């Protein structure tokens, strides 16, 4: 999005990315190593297993502090790898949900950019691309907050003439993920089930003590 004087930033905030720390504590291993190695052995759609990534409630787009994380579709055939891939896909569905809300509000989305922890996972980033249907560029720096603050300071101090120059001189793309059309049908169906699952479980929140 273009962040310039006289313009606004359309911000959608989701909370599931604390899952990294959560999974590290369970597995006692590097989350990316564990996730990448195991998730690749499972087909898109995780054999019907769904994950709602509301581990700390959720902000946009549902704004529900009482929402809970859920695995749905567990049976004896499901392995740790299924759980991991379902979690990756659940975050991807959450991203798609936010994008659809943004588009309904009038936002124009042409391409996505991934930075930070989860962007270091090639598998996860590809899953997000497949689920959303958007191309995803991954910049060389994964320190989005620090880099952004430095660029703002550079523009303010006159080091750069404007934000466009600051970005052009400091940001480079290391890889691009393109949606795999072979996975579109599977993920479209999974997304519908993801939305329905939350709506069906929402009445349960009122029963929580």
ZAMARGU-4260 file (C-alpha; in steps of 0.2 Angstrom, whole numbers, plus 5000, padded with zeros to 4 digits):
<rodrens>
0) 5000/5000/5000 | 5006/5018/4996 | 5010/5027/5013 | 5012/5045/5008 | 5007/5062/5015
5) 4988/5064/5012 | 4985/5046/5010 | 4980/5032/5022 | 4986/5014/5026 | 4973/5001/5026
10) 4978/4989/5041 | 4972/4972/5044 | 4979/4964/5060 | 4978/4945/5064 | 4985/4936/5079
15) 4990/4918/5075 | 5008/4920/5072 | 5012/4917/5090 | 5010/4899/5085 | 5029/4899/5081
20) 5033/4900/5100 | 5019/4888/5104 | 5025/4875/5092 | 5043/4877/5097 | 5038/4873/5115
25) 5029/4858/5111 | 5042/4850/5099 | 5058/4857/5107 | 5065/4860/5090 | 5067/4874/5077
30) 5049/4878/5071 | 5054/4881/5052 | 5065/4865/5051 | 5051/4855/5059 | 5037/4863/5049
35) 5046/4862/5032 | 5052/4844/5034 | 5036/4837/5039 | 5023/4847/5030 | 5029/4843/5013
40) 5024/4825/5015 | 5006/4830/5017 | 4995/4834/5002 | 4986/4851/5000 | 4971/4851/5011
45) 4979/4841/5025 | 4967/4826/5021 | 4953/4836/5028 | 4961/4842/5044 | 4957/4860/5047
50) 4964/4873/5059 | 4957/4889/5066 | 4972/4899/5071 | 4963/4909/5085 | 4976/4905/5098
55) 4973/4922/5107 | 4956/4926/5101 | 4956/4936/5084 | 4956/4954/5078 | 4952/4957/5060
60) 4942/4951/5052 | 4931/4943/5065 | 4935/4954/5080 | 4931/4940/5092 | 4942/4940/5108
65) 4934/4924/5114 | 4937/4914/5098 | 4948/4898/5101 | 4961/4888/5091 | 4954/4872/5084
70) 4959/4857/5075 | 4944/4849/5066 | 4945/4832/5057 | 4957/4823/5069 | 4957/4804/5067
75) 4969/4790/5069 | 4976/4793/5052 | 4982/4810/5056 | 5000/4813/5061 | 5011/4827/5067
80) 5014/4832/5049 | 4995/4834/5047 | 4994/4845/5062 | 5008/4856/5055 | 5002/4858/5038
85) 4984/4861/5044 | 4991/4875/5055 | 5000/4883/5040 | 4984/4882/5029 | 4974/4889/5043
90) 4985/4905/5044 | 4983/4905/5025 | 4964/4905/5026 | 4965/4919/5039 | 4975/4929/5027
95) 4963/4926/5013 | 4948/4931/5024 | 4957/4947/5028 | 4960/4950/5010 | 4942/4947/5005
100) 4936/4960/5018 | 4949/4972/5012 | 4943/4971/4994 | 4925/4973/4999 | 4930/4989/5008
105) 4937/4995/4991 | 4956/4991/4993 | 4965/4985/4977 | 4976/4971/4979 | 4988/4966/4965
110) 5002/4957/4974 | 5007/4952/4992 | 5024/4954/5001 | 5030/4943/5015 | 5042/4948/5028
115) 5047/4942/5045 | 5047/4925/5053 | 5035/4915/5042 | 5042/4921/5026 | 5058/4911/5030
120) 5047/4895/5027 | 5047/4892/5008 | 5033/4879/5011 | 5022/4891/5021 | 5024/4905/5009
125) 5019/4894/4995 | 5004/4888/5004 | 4999/4906/5007 | 5001/4910/4988 | 4991/4895/4983
130) 4977/4899/4996 | 4975/4917/4992 | 4978/4916/4973 | 4991/4930/4974 | 5009/4931/4969
135) 5020/4934/4984 | 5037/4943/4984 | 5049/4940/4998 | 5061/4954/5001 | 5079/4951/5006
140) 5077/4959/5024 | 5065/4950/5035 | 5066/4964/5048 | 5051/4974/5042 | 5048/4985/5058
145) 5066/4990/5059 | 5069/4993/5041 | 5053/5003/5040 | 5058/5014/5055 | 5075/5017/5047
150) 5067/5022/5030 | 5055/5034/5039 | 5070/5042/5048 | 5079/5043/5032 | 5065/5052/5023
155) 5063/5063/5038 | 5081/5067/5039 | 5082/5071/5020 | 5093/5056/5016 | 5080/5051/5004
160) 5069/5063/4994 | 5054/5052/4997 | 5047/5035/5002 | 5048/5029/4984 | 5067/5033/4983
165) 5070/5025/5000 | 5061/5009/4995 | 5070/5008/4978 | 5087/5010/4986 | 5085/4998/5000
170) 5073/4984/4996 | 5076/4970/4984 | 5066/4954/4981 | 5075/4937/4984 | 5061/4926/4978
175) 5043/4926/4971 | 5030/4913/4975 | 5017/4910/4961 | 5000/4902/4965 | 4999/4884/4959
180) 4983/4882/4949 | 4982/4863/4953 | 4979/4867/4971 | 4965/4880/4968 | 4950/4869/4969
185) 4956/4860/4985 | 4960/4876/4994 | 4944/4885/4988 | 4934/4871/4996 | 4945/4871/5012
190) 4942/4890/5014 | 4923/4887/5013 | 4925/4874/5027 | 4936/4885/5037 | 4923/4900/5037
195) 4909/4888/5041 | 4918/4880/5055 | 4920/4896/5064 | 4902/4901/5062 | 4896/4884/5068
200) 4907/4885/5084 | 4904/4903/5088 | 4888/4899/5098 | 4900/4888/5110 | 4909/4904/5115
205) 4894/4910/5125 | 4895/4893/5135 | 4912/4897/5141 | 4914/4901/5159
</rodrens>
